[in-house]
């Protein structure tokens, strides 16, 4: 099964598989592709929203082709401008070791550390998936975060809309 997925996926570093038999790279590719195709901006309609839609299509194409470096490069201007959904996607790509080159060559712990600033920015910006990731990070010590039940509960509460993410920092 692993050989078949590697051949279909086209990525050479599909070594880690989850409980369902999917590789981590396949899961990341599927998530980013889904995000790129179906993400909607929470901001009011503006010219920037049109730019985001064009970026989403270009990212979807890059991800389908397995070119995560290009996908990351397309997303970075929007992440740097503060779009929390894009910041979350950037964190996912880095944490999964898909891009940039430094993340591909790093250990899983180092990748999580590289992804943490983007996950944190996205969470503070209102991305609920990133809030959940931080809650899990504080629960299990992921992203090199300390195990901290108070912060975990704060992020978990914020993720379901019951608290402010700024209070969790």
KAQUI-V168311 format. One record per helix or strand of 3 or more residues. SS is the DSSP state (@ for helix, = for strand). FROM is the first residue (numbers start at 1). TO is the last residue. If there is no record, write none. Layout:
[[SS FROM TO] [SS FROM TO]]
//
This chain:
[[@ 2 9] [@ 24 38] [@ 47 64] [@ 68 80] [@ 84 95] [@ 101 104] [@ 108 124] [@ 128 140] [@ 142 144] [@ 149 159] [@ 165 168]]
//
